[in-house]
Amino acid sequence: MARPEKVAMVEEIQERFSRTQGMVLTDYRGLNAAEMTALRKELREAGVEFKVFKNTLTTLAAQGAEMNDLVQFLTGPTAFAFGYDDPVAPAKIISEFAKKHKALEVKGGVVEGKVVGPEGVADLANLPSREVLLSMVMRGMQGPISGMVNVLQGNIRNLVYALEAVRKQKEASA
């Protein structure tokens, strides 16, 4: 029979799984207390929550949240970085921290409900920032529009040149 505390914890983990846009699973063995504090501080400043849960409870929550692919990463000590606003923030911060501290190992992650391996988390971390991506999209959208404006202006310009030529011709004949 399940204890109420454990049932509540599984529900809490499931709720976090459903709210998160991006999540990174890490093995934190080998990090000392100062390094863990520095990592938690860096994550907190970016609005990312860093928690450690028991693997058995997390397995139950993952199965309940229909994230069965996540269970393969739940071996050994596992810490979760939850990004509720920015799906890329946990991957960027954890990957940068792991470059400086080799003891931190990225196990995998979840991006908008899709489970990815360590390579997927690394790919996510290498993406440009949201602002850069938005500017690239806007630049891509602006190109065809400005081209269309130039084409339309060309037709108007040609009409003005034709009218000017007709005016000059009538002046010359008058």
C-alpha positions in Angstrom: 0.0 0.0 0.0 1.4 3.4 -1.0 2.0 5.9 1.7 0.3 9.3 1.3 3.6 11.2 1.3 4.9 9.1 -1.6 1.7 9.5 -3.6 1.8 13.2 -3.0 5.5 13.3 -4.2 4.7 11.4 -7.3 1.9 13.8 -8.1 4.2 16.8 -7.5 6.8 15.3 -9.9 4.1 14.7 -12.5 2.9 18.2 -12.1 6.4 19.5 -12.7 6.8 17.2 -15.8 3.5 18.7 -17.2 4.5 22.3 -16.6 8.1 22.2 -17.8 9.1 23.2 -21.3 12.6 22.0 -21.0 14.2 19.6 -18.5 17.8 18.3 -18.1 18.7 15.2 -16.1 22.2 15.2 -14.6 24.4 12.9 -12.6 26.0 15.2 -10.0 28.3 12.7 -8.3 31.7 14.3 -7.8 30.6 17.9 -7.3 31.4 19.3 -3.9 29.0 21.5 -1.9 30.4 24.7 -3.2 30.1 23.6 -6.8 26.5 22.5 -6.3 25.7 25.8 -4.6 27.2 27.7 -7.5 25.2 25.6 -10.0 22.0 26.1 -8.1 22.6 29.8 -7.9 23.3 30.1 -11.6 20.1 28.1 -12.5 18.0 30.0 -10.0 19.1 33.4 -11.6 17.9 32.1 -15.0 14.5 31.0 -13.6 15.4 27.3 -13.7 14.5 25.0 -10.8 17.0 22.3 -9.7 15.7 19.3 -7.7 16.7 15.8 -6.7 14.0 13.1 -6.5 14.2 9.4 -5.7 14.4 7.4 -8.9 11.6 5.0 -7.9 9.2 7.9 -7.4 10.4 9.6 -10.6 9.9 6.4 -12.5 6.3 6.2 -11.3 5.7 9.9 -12.2 7.3 9.5 -15.7 5.1 6.5 -16.4 2.0 8.4 -15.2 3.0 11.4 -17.4 3.5 9.1 -20.4 7.2 9.8 -20.5 8.3 6.1 -20.5 11.4 7.0 -22.5 12.7 9.0 -19.5 13.0 5.9 -17.3 16.2 4.8 -19.1 18.0 7.8 -17.6 16.9 7.2 -14.0 19.9 5.2 -12.8 22.2 6.5 -10.0 21.8 9.9 -8.4 19.8 12.1 -10.7 19.1 15.8 -10.4 16.5 17.6 -12.6 16.8 21.1 -14.0 13.3 22.3 -14.8 12.8 25.3 -17.2 9.3 26.5 -17.1 9.6 29.6 -19.3 12.5 28.9 -21.6 13.0 25.4 -22.9 16.6 26.0 -23.8 17.8 27.7 -20.6 18.5 24.5 -18.5 20.4 22.9 -21.4 22.6 26.0 -21.9 23.4 26.5 -18.2 24.0 22.8 -17.4 26.2 22.3 -20.6 28.3 25.4 -19.8 28.7 24.3 -16.2 29.6 20.7 -17.3 32.4 22.1 -19.5 34.0 23.7 -16.4 33.3 20.9 -14.0 33.9 17.5 -15.6 32.2 15.7 -12.7 28.8 16.9 -13.8 27.4 14.5 -16.4 24.4 15.2 -18.6 22.2 12.1 -18.8 19.4 13.4 -21.0 16.5 15.7 -21.1 13.0 16.6 -22.2 12.1 19.4 -24.6 8.4 20.3 -24.9 7.4 16.7 -24.0 10.0 15.0 -26.2 12.7 12.9 -24.5 16.2 13.5 -25.9 19.6 11.9 -25.0 22.8 13.8 -24.0 23.5 14.6 -27.6 20.1 16.3 -28.0 20.7 18.3 -24.9 24.1 19.4 -26.3 22.4 20.4 -29.6 19.9 22.4 -27.7 22.7 24.2 -25.7 24.4 25.1 -29.0 21.3 26.9 -30.4 21.4 30.6 -30.6 19.4 32.6 -28.1 15.7 33.2 -28.6 16.3 36.8 -29.6 18.8 35.8 -32.2 16.4 33.2 -33.6 13.6 35.7 -33.7 15.7 38.3 -35.5 16.7 35.6 -38.1 13.0 34.8 -38.7 12.1 38.4 -39.0 15.0 39.0 -41.5 13.8 36.0 -43.5 10.3 37.4 -43.6 11.4 41.0 -44.3 13.4 40.0 -47.4 10.5 39.0 -49.7 8.4 41.9 -48.5 11.0 44.5 -49.3 11.6 42.8 -52.6 7.9 43.1 -53.4 7.9 46.7 -52.4 10.8 47.4 -54.8 9.0 45.6 -57.6 5.8 47.6 -57.0 7.8 50.9 -56.7 9.4 50.0 -60.0 6.1 49.9 -61.8 5.0 53.2 -60.3 8.4 54.7 -61.2 8.1 53.5 -64.8 4.6 55.1 -65.0 6.0 58.4 -63.7 8.8 58.2 -66.3 6.2 57.5 -69.1 4.0 60.4 -68.0 7.0 62.7 -67.8 8.0 61.6 -71.4 4.5 62.3 -72.6 4.5 65.7 -71.0 7.9 66.6 -72.5 6.6 65.4 -75.9 3.5 67.5 -75.7 5.6 70.6 -74.6 7.9 70.0 -77.5 5.0 69.8 -80.0 3.2 72.8 -78.6 
